[in-house]
């Protein structure tokens, strides 16, 4: 069997497609992760504080998202919602919304576990000092919970990033879409998908390095064991 990787790296067109696709994949993953984290915080807080009705809705939302495949969610957002609500977005926007919803459900459960892990004695001490509950949560509970669960959030983000290749199914020109295009032109499936594997590994390790750097910078007060 003859390997012909040169058909990929000698073509400026293919290299540009892969670079653009990697950029799209990274951008959508970062955007979905950031907005998803904000939404996850609201979901987790509503459940942790046991807000009536809203807490139950949040729990149902989390269970629904976590128990359905991302590709089903993607197709529903891209093709179902526009029919139901009568709007039209570019496919990358549909992909971003689907990723945000998916990320938020997984992040929310991790954050809720982090909130619940804070010793009740700290909350009681804050209340005894006359500190408002909102301030206790913001100054005591939230920072400790995020710091404690950061490795889990980090790992979950990397895992979800690696599943973003499904957005190619709705025509988003991400890294997987670029690979499928090149494969359809060269018919060198092994070489193309080997290249995609290497690129995804490099991107995942790069994300991990950046997230670890953020952790060391943002949580200097926490002792790393």
Rosetta blueprint (number, residue, H / E / L):
1 X L
2 X L
3 X L
4 X L
5 X L
6 X H
7 X H
8 X H
9 X H
10 X L
11 X L
12 X H
13 X H
14 X H
15 X H
16 X H
17 X H
18 X H
19 X H
20 X H
21 X H
22 X H
23 X H
24 X H
25 X H
26 X H
27 X H
28 X H
29 X H
30 X H
31 X H
32 X H
33 X H
34 X H
35 X H
36 X H
37 X H
38 X H
39 X H
40 X H
41 X H
42 X H
43 X H
44 X H
45 X H
46 X H
47 X H
48 X H
49 X L
50 X L
51 X L
52 X L
53 X L
54 X H
55 X H
56 X H
57 X H
58 X H
59 X H
60 X H
61 X H
62 X H
63 X H
64 X H
65 X H
66 X H
67 X L
68 X L
69 X L
70 X H
71 X H
72 X H
73 X H
74 X H
75 X H
76 X H
77 X H
78 X H
79 X H
80 X H
81 X H
82 X H
83 X H
84 X H
85 X H
86 X L
87 X L
88 X L
89 X L
90 X L
91 X H
92 X H
93 X H
94 X H
95 X H
96 X H
97 X H
98 X H
99 X H
100 X H
101 X H
102 X H
103 X H
104 X H
105 X H
106 X H
107 X H
108 X H
109 X H
110 X H
111 X H
112 X H
113 X H
114 X H
115 X H
116 X H
117 X L
118 X L
119 X L
120 X H
121 X H
122 X H
123 X H
124 X H
125 X H
126 X H
127 X H
128 X H
129 X L
130 X L
131 X L
132 X L
133 X H
134 X H
135 X H
136 X H
137 X H
138 X H
139 X H
140 X H
141 X H
142 X H
143 X H
144 X H
145 X H
146 X H
147 X H
148 X H
149 X H
150 X H
151 X H
152 X H
153 X H
154 X H
155 X H
156 X H
157 X H
158 X H
159 X H
160 X H
161 X H
162 X H
163 X L
164 X H
165 X H
166 X H
167 X H
168 X H
169 X H
170 X H
171 X L
172 X L
173 X L
174 X L
175 X H
176 X H
177 X H
178 X H
179 X H
180 X H
181 X H
182 X H
183 X H
184 X H
185 X H
186 X H
187 X L
188 X L
189 X H
190 X H
191 X H
192 X H
193 X H
194 X H
195 X H
196 X H
197 X H
198 X H
199 X H
200 X H
201 X H
202 X H
203 X H
204 X H
205 X H
206 X H
207 X H
208 X H
209 X H
210 X H
211 X H
212 X H
213 X H
214 X H
215 X H
216 X H
217 X H
218 X H
219 X L
220 X L
221 X L
222 X L
223 X L
224 X L
225 X L
